[in-house]
Amino acid sequence: MPKRDMHRVLFPKQQKILVTFGEDLLLAVKRRGLTKQMICDRSGFDNKTVNKIFAGDPGVAVGAYLKVMAVLGMEDNFAKLAAHDEVGIKLQNIKLLQGGK
């Protein structure tokens, strides 16, 4: 596989998460009564890119996903994605209980 395509390689679980995310964005569009063309016009992306976003394409830049979320008024949700780090907090608590810094 050429090196330039490695960014598109995801494990099946990761791919499923991204596909679900794209579908959730599409559902948010439909709930708001918007069309894909309206999303294209408001985001500045062409129809091909918007379709890739709604399909959960891993080749689309994360900034493009964020811009569509902003069009939908959901950009604050993006900021919350990694805000609560359960594993990191547990590791930190273990270290603190052991007297480490």
N, C-alpha and C positions, 0 to 999 in steps of 0.2 A: 504494500500500500504506500503510495507516495506520501512524503512527510506532510505536505500541505493539507492532506485529508485527515490527519490524525485528530484535528480538533472536532471532527464530526463523529468520532468513535466514542460511544457511551456504552456502559453496561446496560443490560436489558431493564433493570430496575430504574436506572437513571433516565433512560429513554422514556419509560412509561410515565415517570414523574413529569418530564418536560412536555410530553404529549398531553397529559392531563392539565398541565398549566395552560397550554395553548387553548385547549378546549374550554377551560374556565374563563379565559379572556374572551373567547368568542361568545360564550353564554352571557357574559357581562355586557357585551355589545348588544346582543339581542334583547336583554332585559331593559336596556336603556332606549330601545327603539331606534338604534343607529344602524347604518348599513356599512358594509366593508368600504364602500366608496367614501363615505363620510370619514371613516378612520384614515383612509389614504390621504384625503384632503387635509385633515387636521394634524396628522403626524408628519406629512411630507414624504411618506414612503410610497413606493409604487405598489400596485396590486399584488405583484409576485412576492414582495417582501412581507406584506401583510398576511397573505395566505400562508407563507412559511411560518410566521409567528403563531398563527392560529393552529398550525399543524405541529407546533413544538419542535421545529427544526433546530438542531444544535449548532448549525452554521451561522445562525443569525446572532448578531452581537447583542450582549445583554442590555446595552443602551437602547437598542431598538425595542426590546420588550418593555423597558422602563418608560420609553416615550409613549407607547400605546397605553400603558397603565396610566400615565399622566393624562392622556386624552380622556380616559374613562374616569378620572378623578380618584385613581387608586394608587398613586405613587407613594403614599405613606405606608401602604401595605408592603412595598418593596423594602423600605427601611427596617421593617420588623422581621424580615426573613432570618437574619442571623443574630438578632438582638438577644435572644434568650438561648444561651449556649449551655444546655443541661450537662453535657459531657465535660465541658471545660470547668463548669462550676463544681462538679463532683471531684474532678482531678485536683482542683484548687483546694477544696475542703479536705481531701485526704492529705495533701501536702501540709496544710495548716495544722491539722490534727497531729501530724508527725513532728511538728515543731519546725518545719522548714519555712523558708521565706518565699 
